[in-house]
Amino acid sequence: MAKKSGERSVTMATPKHGNGKLRVGSLPGNTPGTGRPKSAIRLAMREAFADRIPALADIADSDDSSIADRIRALDLFAKYGLGAPKAGHDSELVGKLAQAVMVEVQDEDVVKRIHSRWVEVIGSHITGDDA
C-alpha cells in the first residue's frame, strides 16, 4: 500500500525483555504536548482543598465523628496550616563541605568563617527566619 502524502511512519522499538513492540513518540499527525503545567495542578489542588476546609472543620468539631476522624482532620489542619516540621541541619555534612573547601582555599581562617556562615544560613532556612 502506498504511503499517503504527509503521512508519517510509526517508529516501533523492542523493549529490553524482547517481547512485543512499543510505539516511539506520538501517534501520526499528533504533536505531543507537555500536558498541564505542574503549577496549574498544584493551584487546582489548593483551591479544591480550600473549598473543603469547612467540611474538615465540621469533622474536627463534630461529636458524631469518630475520634480517629477528628484526629485526622486536626492533623490535616496542622500539616497545611502550620507546615511540616523541618529537621535540623546535618553537622557532619557541613563539616565535610568545609573540608572540601579547605582543599581548594587552604586558608583555615577563611574556611572557619565560611563554615560559620553556612551553619547560620542553613539554621535560619530550617527555622524559616530567612524569609
Secondary structure as UniProt FT lines:
FT   TURN            5..6
FT   STRAND          11..13
FT   TURN            16..17
FT   STRAND          22..24
FT   TURN            28..29
FT   HELIX           38..51
FT   HELIX           53..61
FT   HELIX           67..82
FT   HELIX           91..105
FT   HELIX           108..127
FT   TURN            128..130
//
